Amino acid sequence: MLLVVLSGGVAGCEYTYEDGGRPEATATSTAGNVALPPDPALEDTVSGDALEEWAKAALPESQGQSFYSSSGYLNPGESKSEQTVQLPGGTYAVTLACRGTRRVTFAVTLNDVALVDLTLGCANARVSVVQLDKDAILSITVGSRSDANFAYRVSRL
């Protein structure tokens, strides 16, 4: 009931322009783009239970079966490489996330062939879809030039 009342109130609004017309949008117009400031708390790295809680929140549960996930901390200039369990052939969502003040690089490879090569601004998450023709083990490398947390999950779609 409240929703109907609010919708009716918004529908009754009308904007008028003194020059008689609506201003034209241009390629450089930012009227439709809203940039929200990032959550300052996501610039701080965490460990222990706080890292586990952040990883769960940053990597929402997917519809498919989760086959492999990992999270951790990177020192400045550090990179870590891990391998998934053997994955049956099929389509997978690789969800990647990081927190810190800068960016984290993620590389997902299969037999030295890059499937995902991404530099992700922290306080963001990204989902990449990969297709495996047959059973395979993926290599995942994560690196950062500054302190950062990372998290990722590989789920079958």
C-alpha positions in Angstrom: 0.0 0.0 0.0 2.8 2.4 0.9 4.6 1.6 -2.4 1.5 2.6 -4.4 1.2 5.9 -2.6 4.9 6.7 -3.1 4.7 5.8 -6.8 1.7 8.0 -7.3 3.6 10.9 -5.7 6.6 10.5 -7.9 4.5 10.1 -11.1 2.9 13.5 -10.4 6.2 15.4 -10.5 6.9 17.4 -13.6 10.0 19.4 -14.4 9.9 22.5 -16.5 12.8 24.3 -18.2 12.9 28.1 -18.5 14.2 27.9 -22.1 11.2 25.9 -23.1 12.9 22.6 -23.9 14.9 19.8 -22.4 18.7 20.1 -22.5 20.3 17.6 -24.9 22.5 14.9 -23.5 26.1 14.9 -24.9 28.7 12.2 -25.0 30.5 14.0 -22.1 27.3 14.3 -20.0 27.5 12.6 -16.6 23.9 13.3 -15.6 23.1 9.6 -15.6 26.3 8.4 -14.0 26.5 8.4 -10.2 29.8 7.6 -8.6 29.5 6.4 -5.0 32.5 6.8 -2.8 34.1 3.4 -1.9 33.7 2.1 1.6 36.8 3.4 3.5 36.7 0.3 5.7 37.6 -1.8 2.6 40.9 0.0 2.3 42.1 -1.8 5.5 43.4 -5.3 5.3 42.1 -7.9 7.8 43.2 -11.3 9.1 41.7 -14.3 11.0 38.0 -14.4 11.5 37.6 -10.9 9.9 39.2 -12.2 6.7 36.9 -15.2 6.6 33.8 -12.9 7.2 34.9 -10.5 4.4 35.6 -13.3 1.9 32.1 -14.7 2.5 30.5 -11.3 2.0 32.7 -10.4 -1.0 32.0 -13.8 -2.7 28.2 -14.3 -2.5 27.0 -17.8 -2.9 26.5 -18.8 -6.5 23.7 -21.0 -7.9 26.1 -23.7 -8.9 28.4 -26.1 -6.9 31.5 -24.5 -5.4 34.6 -26.5 -6.3 37.4 -24.3 -4.9 37.8 -21.1 -2.9 40.7 -19.3 -1.3 41.4 -16.1 0.5 44.4 -14.5 2.1 46.8 -11.6 2.7 49.5 -10.3 0.3 52.5 -8.3 1.4 53.6 -5.4 -0.9 55.2 -6.9 -4.0 54.1 -10.5 -3.1 52.3 -12.9 -5.3 50.8 -16.3 -4.5 50.0 -19.2 -6.8 47.6 -22.0 -6.1 46.0 -24.8 -8.1 42.4 -25.9 -7.9 41.2 -29.4 -7.4 40.6 -31.3 -10.6 37.5 -29.8 -12.2 35.2 -31.8 -14.4 34.6 -30.4 -17.9 31.9 -27.7 -18.0 31.2 -24.1 -17.5 32.5 -22.3 -14.4 32.2 -18.9 -12.7 35.4 -17.6 -11.3 34.6 -14.9 -8.8 37.5 -12.6 -7.8 37.6 -9.9 -5.0 40.1 -7.8 -3.2 40.4 -5.2 -0.4 43.2 -2.7 0.2 44.2 0.7 -1.1 45.3 -0.3 -4.6 44.8 -3.0 -7.1 45.3 -6.7 -7.2 46.2 -8.8 -10.3 44.5 -12.1 -10.9 45.6 -14.6 -13.5 43.7 -17.9 -14.1 45.5 -20.2 -16.5 45.1 -23.7 -17.9 48.4 -25.3 -19.1 50.0 -21.9 -19.4 47.1 -20.5 -21.5 45.5 -17.4 -19.9 41.8 -17.8 -19.3 41.5 -14.7 -17.0 44.0 -11.9 -16.8 42.6 -9.1 -14.7 43.8 -6.2 -12.5 41.0 -5.4 -10.1 40.6 -2.2 -8.1 40.1 -3.2 -4.5 36.7 -2.9 -2.9 35.3 -4.6 -6.1 34.4 -8.1 -7.2 34.3 -9.5 -10.7 32.9 -12.7 -12.1 34.5 -14.3 -15.2 33.1 -17.3 -16.9 35.4 -20.1 -18.2 34.6 -23.1 -20.3 36.6 -26.3 -19.8 36.3 -28.9 -22.6 37.6 -31.7 -20.4 38.6 -32.3 -16.8 41.3 -29.8 -15.8 43.2 -28.2 -12.9 43.4 -24.4 -13.0 46.3 -22.4 -11.8 45.4 -19.1 -10.0 48.0 -16.4 -9.3 47.3 -13.4 -7.2 49.7 -10.4 -6.8 49.8 -6.9 -5.4 52.2 -4.0 -5.1 50.7 -3.0 -1.7 49.1 -4.7 1.3 45.9 -6.4 0.2 43.5 -9.1 0.9 42.2 -11.4 -1.9 39.4 -13.9 -2.2 38.2 -16.1 -5.1 35.8 -18.9 -5.7 35.4 -21.4 -8.6 31.8 -22.6 -9.0 30.2 -24.7 -11.7 27.3 -23.1 -13.5 
